[in-house]
Amino acid sequence: MANNNSGNSNNLVVRQASGALEQMKYEIAQELGISFPQDGYAGNLTSYENGSIGGYITKRLVTLAEQQLAGQFK
């Protein structure tokens, strides 16, 4: 499995989405009241905080996909 420089082994299917996903990460952290460092290093966050951010990202992406599918298959 290929790793990129950030140590993340997840591969994006649509590479152009990386900017939008980064923006979503910061927005969700702010909504949850978590101070996410602007340099992107999350090593000082707790596992709970990182998990919360990731969980809400997943929840939002699923909601967006459901809405898109609902509109597409009416």
Short mmCIF file of the C-alpha atoms (twelve columns), coordinates in Angstrom:
data_MODEL
# 
_entry.id   MODEL 
# 
loop_
_atom_site.group_PDB 
_atom_site.id 
_atom_site.type_symbol 
_atom_site.label_atom_id 
_atom_site.label_alt_id 
_atom_site.label_comp_id 
_atom_site.label_asym_id 
_atom_site.label_seq_id 
_atom_site.Cartn_x 
_atom_site.Cartn_y 
_atom_site.Cartn_z 
_atom_site.pdbx_PDB_model_num 
ATOM 1  C CA . MET A 1  0.000   0.000  0.000  1 
ATOM 2  C CA . ALA A 2  1.399   3.390  -0.969 1 
ATOM 3  C CA . ASN A 3  1.989   5.967  1.750  1 
ATOM 4  C CA . ASN A 4  2.081   9.684  1.168  1 
ATOM 5  C CA . ASN A 5  4.270   12.146 3.076  1 
ATOM 6  C CA . SER A 6  1.751   12.790 5.875  1 
ATOM 7  C CA . GLY A 7  1.867   9.159  7.042  1 
ATOM 8  C CA . ASN A 8  -1.730  8.591  5.952  1 
ATOM 9  C CA . SER A 9  -2.204  5.383  3.977  1 
ATOM 10 C CA . ASN A 10 -5.726  6.192  2.753  1 
ATOM 11 C CA . ASN A 11 -5.964  6.577  -0.994 1 
ATOM 12 C CA . LEU A 12 -8.465  9.077  -2.367 1 
ATOM 13 C CA . VAL A 13 -10.583 7.862  -5.246 1 
ATOM 14 C CA . VAL A 14 -11.029 11.450 -6.434 1 
ATOM 15 C CA . ARG A 15 -7.761  13.271 -5.768 1 
ATOM 16 C CA . GLN A 16 -9.355  16.662 -6.452 1 
ATOM 17 C CA . ALA A 17 -11.440 16.152 -3.294 1 
ATOM 18 C CA . SER A 18 -8.449  16.457 -0.963 1 
ATOM 19 C CA . GLY A 19 -8.851  20.217 -0.509 1 
ATOM 20 C CA . ALA A 20 -12.548 19.905 0.283  1 
ATOM 21 C CA . LEU A 21 -11.856 17.116 2.785  1 
ATOM 22 C CA . GLU A 22 -9.191  19.209 4.518  1 
ATOM 23 C CA . GLN A 23 -11.603 22.131 4.738  1 
ATOM 24 C CA . MET A 24 -14.298 19.836 6.135  1 
ATOM 25 C CA . LYS A 25 -11.870 18.604 8.798  1 
ATOM 26 C CA . TYR A 26 -11.234 22.148 10.039 1 
ATOM 27 C CA . GLU A 27 -14.945 23.069 9.896  1 
ATOM 28 C CA . ILE A 28 -15.993 20.025 11.901 1 
ATOM 29 C CA . ALA A 29 -13.243 20.544 14.471 1 
ATOM 30 C CA . GLN A 30 -14.466 24.112 14.927 1 
ATOM 31 C CA . GLU A 31 -18.095 22.955 15.257 1 
ATOM 32 C CA . LEU A 32 -17.024 20.486 17.939 1 
ATOM 33 C CA . GLY A 33 -15.016 23.159 19.758 1 
ATOM 34 C CA . ILE A 34 -11.717 21.392 19.082 1 
ATOM 35 C CA . SER A 35 -8.750  23.635 18.411 1 
ATOM 36 C CA . PHE A 36 -7.182  22.007 15.344 1 
ATOM 37 C CA . PRO A 37 -3.694  23.398 14.617 1 
ATOM 38 C CA . GLN A 38 -3.412  25.275 11.318 1 
ATOM 39 C CA . ASP A 39 -0.153  23.481 10.499 1 
ATOM 40 C CA . GLY A 40 -2.178  20.251 10.257 1 
ATOM 41 C CA . TYR A 41 -0.224  18.387 12.945 1 
ATOM 42 C CA . ALA A 42 -2.817  16.650 15.109 1 
ATOM 43 C CA . GLY A 43 -0.361  14.824 17.370 1 
ATOM 44 C CA . ASN A 44 -1.323  16.962 20.343 1 
ATOM 45 C CA . LEU A 45 -5.009  16.051 20.087 1 
ATOM 46 C CA . THR A 46 -6.436  13.183 22.079 1 
ATOM 47 C CA . SER A 47 -7.601  9.976  20.434 1 
ATOM 48 C CA . TYR A 48 -11.139 10.935 21.419 1 
ATOM 49 C CA . GLU A 49 -10.857 14.313 19.665 1 
ATOM 50 C CA . ASN A 50 -9.356  12.812 16.498 1 
ATOM 51 C CA . GLY A 51 -11.968 10.059 16.511 1 
ATOM 52 C CA . SER A 52 -14.765 12.574 16.937 1 
ATOM 53 C CA . ILE A 53 -13.539 14.613 13.978 1 
ATOM 54 C CA . GLY A 54 -13.186 11.502 11.797 1 
ATOM 55 C CA . GLY A 55 -16.576 10.174 12.861 1 
ATOM 56 C CA . TYR A 56 -18.339 13.419 12.032 1 
ATOM 57 C CA . ILE A 57 -16.556 13.624 8.674  1 
ATOM 58 C CA . THR A 58 -17.826 10.132 7.857  1 
ATOM 59 C CA . LYS A 59 -21.335 10.975 9.033  1 
ATOM 60 C CA . ARG A 60 -21.413 14.134 6.900  1 
ATOM 61 C CA . LEU A 61 -20.054 12.356 3.808  1 
ATOM 62 C CA . VAL A 62 -22.672 9.605  4.138  1 
ATOM 63 C CA . THR A 63 -25.405 12.239 4.489  1 
ATOM 64 C CA . LEU A 64 -24.162 14.073 1.400  1 
ATOM 65 C CA . ALA A 65 -24.048 10.832 -0.601 1 
ATOM 66 C CA . GLU A 66 -27.572 9.863  0.538  1 
ATOM 67 C CA . GLN A 67 -28.906 13.257 -0.496 1 
ATOM 68 C CA . GLN A 68 -27.201 12.992 -3.853 1 
ATOM 69 C CA . LEU A 69 -28.564 9.489  -4.434 1 
ATOM 70 C CA . ALA A 70 -32.061 10.511 -3.372 1 
ATOM 71 C CA . GLY A 71 -32.034 13.329 -5.898 1 
ATOM 72 C CA . GLN A 72 -30.608 11.107 -8.599 1 
ATOM 73 C CA . PHE A 73 -33.068 8.223  -8.296 1 
ATOM 74 C CA . LYS A 74 -36.418 9.999  -7.876 1 
# 
